[in-house]
């Protein structure tokens, strides 16, 4: 149980330190080869820090909130799934909106030299919605464009594309082959096999 608590603490620290911009402490959550996957970014965690700071300087606002976790540990390896929401605020057709996406963080952890760290984070996107911050505002979305995005993160992709990000279109969602492949990669990781990125 001690290992699970250490991992849960890392998961919570990730969300608090990332959203607070506490980058020195945020780095301590990761192992040196850690990779972050997101709709708008895929790559090394140091690059993720850099592009997040760039986004903040342009007014991009993305925050995270965590729910319960399920942590499986096998020796020096672990896989954790944590319920989460991603909240992004931004302009859509000149109307300030909030997009909230519900899903799970699916994390690959490893203990190296007595220290647990994050090796790979892959969100699973389950459902999302978009709401004007002013409830009286009349938001009209491009429904044709909206339908081109994956169902689990359709509105998130819509707002991120509108502000200039390139959105990855084959991320894991609640159902389907992509999420089943992720579960298999997790089982392989726990069994001691190399991580397939």
N, C-alpha and C positions, 0 to 999 in steps of 0.2 A: 504493500500500500504506500510505502514511503516514496517509491519511484513514481507512482502515479501522481502523487501530490506535487512532486518536483516538476513533473511535466505540465500539470495543470497550471502551476505558478508561471512557467515559461509562457504558456498560451495567454494567460491574463496579462503578463508583463508586455507581451507583443502588442496587444491592443492598446493598453494605456500609454506605453512609451511611444509607439508609432503615432497615435493621434495627438499626443502632446509635443511631438517633435523632439523628444529626448533621445537623440540619435546615438550618443555614446552608450547609454544603457541598452537601447534597442539592439545594438550590435552584439551584446552579450547573450542574446537569445539564440543566436545562430552559430552553427559551425562555419568554418572559413569557406567551405564550398557550398553554402546554403543557397537555394534557388527559390524565388518567389514567383508564383503564377497568379495572374489576375486577368480580367477581361482586357484591360488596357496595357498590361505590361507582363513580360515573361523574361526572367533572367536572374542574374546574381543579386543578392540582397543589397550589396553596396550600390549597384546601379539603381535598384529600387528606391533607395534613400535619395539618391541624386535627382531622379525624375520626380519623386514626390515633392522635394523642396522646390524644384522648378515649377511644378504645378501650383503649389501654395503661393509662389510669387506671382502667379498669373490669376490667382483668385479661386483655384479649384478647391472645393471643400468635400472631402470624403472621410467619414467617421465610421467606427465599428462598435458594435455592442455584442456581448457574448452571453450565451445561455449554458446549458449543461454540456458536460463532456463525457465521452466514453474512451477510456485509454486501455490499450492492450500492450502488455510488455512481454517480451521474450528475450531474456538475457540482457544484452546491451542495445537492443533495438526496441522501438515502440511505434505504434500507430495510434493517433488520437483523432477522434471526430468530435467537433465542438459546434453546437448550434450557434448561429451568429446572424446578425443583420449588418448589411452595408448601407450606409445612408449618404447619399450625395445630393448636395444643393447646388443649383445652377439655373441659368436662364434657358428657357425653352420658348421660342417665339416671343422673346422679350418679356416673358412672365417668369418670375422667380418660383422655382419648383423644388420639391423634395422627391427624390427617388429612393425607395426603400426596397432592398433585395434581401430576401430571407434564404438562408441555406446553411451549409456546414463548412468549416475549415477541416480539411483532411490532411493531416500532418504526419510526416515521416521524421522520427526522432532517433538519435543514436547517442549512446554514452561513450565518450572518448576520454581516456585519462581521468576517469572519475567524474566527468562533467557531461551532463545531458545538454544537447543542443538540437536546434531545428536544422534538418538537412533539406527538406523540400516541403513547401506549402502549396496545396492545390485546393482552392475553394470549389465547392459544389453549389450550383445556383439552382434553387428550387422554385421560387416565384418572386415576382416583384410588382411594384405599382408606382404611379407618379401622381403627385398632388400639388396643385398650386399652394404656395405658402399663404396667400390671401385666398380664402375659400370662395370669395365672390368673383374671383377672376375667371374668365372664360377661356380655357385652354383648348385649342384645337390642334390635335396631332396629325401628322401625315400618316394616315392609317396604312397606306400602301408601303411606305418605308418601314413602318413599325413591324409589319408582318414578315419582313425579310430577316429579322433578328431572331435568335433562338428563344423559345418560349420562356425558359427559366430566368433569363436576364434581358428580356426584350426592351423594357423601359430604360434600364441601366445602359444598355448598348446605344439606345436612341440618344440619350443626353450626352454620353461620352463621345459618340461620333460627331454630334453637333458642335462640340468644343474642340474637335480636331484630333482626337485619339483614334488609332486603328484598333478595332475590337476583334479579339480572337473569337471565331464563330463556332468552334467545336469544343467548348468547355463542358465538363461534366454537369449534368442536371439531375433531377430526382430519379429519372428512369432512363433506360437506354444502354446501348453498347458501350458508350464512352465511360459512364460511371461504373459499369460492370468491370471494364478493363482496369479502372482505378482500384477497385476493390481487390482485383487479382494482383495488381502490383503491390498493394499493401500486404496481402498474404505472403507474397514472395519475399518481401522485405523482412517480415517477421521470421520467415523460414531461413534467413541468412543469405538470400540471393542478392546479386547486385541490383541497385536501384535503376530502373529504366525511366529515363526522364521523359 
